[in-house]
Amino acid sequence: MKKVMLCFCLALAMALSGAAAARSAIAMELVSISGAKVNMRSGPGKEFSIRWRLGKGYPLQVLQRKGDWVKVRDFEGDEGWVSKALLGSTPHMVVKAKLVNVRANPSTTARKVGTVTYGVALRTIKRERDWVKVRHEDGLTGWVSRRLLWGW
């Protein structure tokens, strides 16, 4: 009886932890900056101080909504508020490594077509296995390993 109860408890714990993980994965909402330069503020309004200035395409995780303002978090964990009118749903990634090679094809052996540095926002074009095809605002287009990027 003890073995049956232990198995039941383990199965229940695994099911509950899996359900919680699924809920948190589903609940994660990402947005991107739609304006050229947008202020991230310390609170939900123009009267609050500016914490950061974010460029077009910069991806953010939505934490909370309050009226016309959205509380967001960036890839470094910094949080602040942005006007919802300045946010969009176009998928972007941000480089989270010091220097990243952009390649012609989704492979580490593919020809290097350029490089991008930490914190640069890139438009997501396509995803393939562990690679993402991206485009920089200056036109540079190619593939980057997904593990070097944050966003969607």
C-alpha positions as CSV (number, residue, x, y, z in Angstrom):
1,M,0.0,0.0,0.0
2,K,2.9,2.4,0.8
3,K,4.4,1.8,-2.6
4,V,1.1,2.5,-4.4
5,M,0.6,5.7,-2.3
6,L,4.2,6.8,-3.0
7,C,3.8,6.2,-6.8
8,F,0.5,8.1,-6.7
9,C,2.1,11.1,-4.9
10,L,5.1,11.2,-7.3
11,A,2.8,11.0,-10.3
12,L,0.6,13.8,-8.9
13,A,3.6,16.0,-8.1
14,M,5.0,15.5,-11.6
15,A,1.6,16.3,-13.2
16,L,1.2,19.5,-11.1
17,S,4.7,20.7,-11.8
18,G,4.2,20.1,-15.5
19,A,0.9,21.9,-15.5
20,A,2.5,24.9,-13.7
21,A,5.3,25.0,-16.2
22,A,2.9,24.9,-19.1
23,R,0.8,27.7,-17.6
24,S,3.9,29.9,-17.2
25,A,5.0,29.2,-20.7
26,I,1.6,30.0,-22.1
27,A,1.3,33.1,-20.0
28,M,4.6,34.7,-21.2
29,E,3.6,37.5,-23.6
30,L,6.2,39.2,-25.7
31,V,6.0,42.6,-27.5
32,S,8.4,44.8,-29.4
33,I,9.0,48.6,-29.5
34,S,7.2,50.1,-32.5
35,G,8.6,53.6,-32.3
36,A,12.1,54.9,-33.2
37,K,13.0,55.8,-29.6
38,V,10.7,55.0,-26.8
39,N,11.0,55.8,-23.1
40,M,10.8,53.1,-20.5
41,R,9.5,54.8,-17.4
42,S,9.6,54.0,-13.6
43,G,5.8,54.1,-13.4
44,P,2.6,54.0,-15.6
45,G,2.5,57.6,-16.8
46,K,4.5,60.5,-18.4
47,E,5.0,62.1,-15.0
48,F,7.3,59.2,-14.0
49,S,11.1,59.3,-14.6
50,I,12.7,57.8,-17.7
51,R,14.7,54.7,-16.8
52,W,15.8,53.7,-20.4
53,R,15.4,54.7,-24.0
54,L,14.6,51.8,-26.2
55,G,15.0,51.5,-30.0
56,K,12.7,50.1,-32.6
57,G,12.2,46.4,-32.5
58,Y,13.5,45.9,-29.0
59,P,11.7,42.8,-27.5
60,L,10.1,42.9,-24.1
61,Q,8.2,40.6,-21.8
62,V,4.8,41.8,-20.6
63,L,4.4,41.7,-16.9
64,Q,1.3,43.8,-16.2
65,R,-1.2,46.2,-17.8
66,K,-2.6,49.3,-16.3
67,G,-4.8,51.5,-18.4
68,D,-2.7,52.7,-21.4
69,W,0.5,51.5,-19.9
70,V,2.3,48.2,-19.9
71,K,4.9,47.0,-17.4
72,V,7.7,45.2,-19.2
73,R,10.9,43.3,-18.6
74,D,13.9,43.2,-20.9
75,F,16.4,40.4,-21.5
76,E,18.7,41.7,-18.7
77,G,15.8,41.7,-16.2
78,D,15.3,45.5,-16.1
79,E,11.7,46.5,-15.6
80,G,9.7,49.6,-16.4
81,W,6.6,51.0,-18.0
82,V,5.9,51.8,-21.7
83,S,2.8,53.3,-23.4
84,K,0.9,50.5,-25.0
85,A,0.5,52.7,-28.2
86,L,4.3,52.4,-28.7
87,L,4.4,48.5,-28.5
88,G,3.8,46.1,-31.4
89,S,3.5,42.4,-32.1
90,T,6.3,42.1,-34.7
91,P,8.7,39.3,-33.6
92,H,12.2,40.5,-32.7
93,M,15.3,39.1,-31.0
94,V,18.0,40.9,-29.1
95,V,21.7,39.7,-29.0
96,K,22.7,38.5,-25.6
97,A,26.3,37.6,-26.3
98,K,29.2,40.0,-26.7
99,L,29.8,39.4,-30.4
100,V,27.7,37.1,-32.7
101,N,28.3,35.8,-36.2
102,V,25.5,36.2,-38.7
103,R,25.8,33.3,-41.2
104,A,24.5,32.6,-44.7
105,N,22.8,29.4,-43.7
106,P,21.8,27.8,-40.3
107,S,25.1,26.1,-39.6
108,T,28.3,27.0,-37.7
109,T,30.2,26.0,-40.8
110,A,28.2,28.4,-43.1
111,R,29.9,31.5,-44.5
112,K,29.9,34.5,-42.1
113,V,28.0,37.4,-43.7
114,G,28.4,39.8,-40.8
115,T,28.5,40.3,-37.0
116,V,26.3,41.9,-34.4
117,T,27.0,43.0,-30.8
118,Y,25.4,42.7,-27.4
119,G,22.0,44.4,-27.1
120,V,21.3,44.9,-30.8
121,A,17.7,44.2,-31.8
122,L,17.0,42.0,-34.9
123,R,13.8,41.3,-36.8
124,T,12.9,37.7,-36.7
125,I,12.3,36.3,-40.2
126,K,12.2,32.5,-39.8
127,R,13.0,29.8,-37.2
128,E,14.7,26.5,-38.2
129,R,15.7,24.0,-35.5
130,D,18.1,25.9,-33.2
131,W,18.7,28.8,-35.6
132,V,16.9,32.0,-36.3
133,K,17.0,33.9,-39.6
134,V,17.2,37.6,-38.7
135,R,17.4,41.0,-40.4
136,H,19.1,44.1,-38.9
137,E,17.7,47.5,-39.7
138,D,20.7,48.2,-42.0
139,G,19.7,45.3,-44.2
140,L,22.2,42.6,-42.9
141,T,20.3,39.3,-43.1
142,G,21.3,35.9,-42.1
143,W,21.2,33.1,-39.5
144,V,22.1,33.2,-35.8
145,S,22.2,30.4,-33.2
146,R,19.0,30.7,-31.1
147,R,21.0,30.3,-27.8
148,L,22.7,33.6,-28.5
149,L,19.4,35.5,-28.7
150,W,16.5,36.5,-26.5
151,G,13.0,37.2,-27.8
152,W,10.6,35.6,-30.3
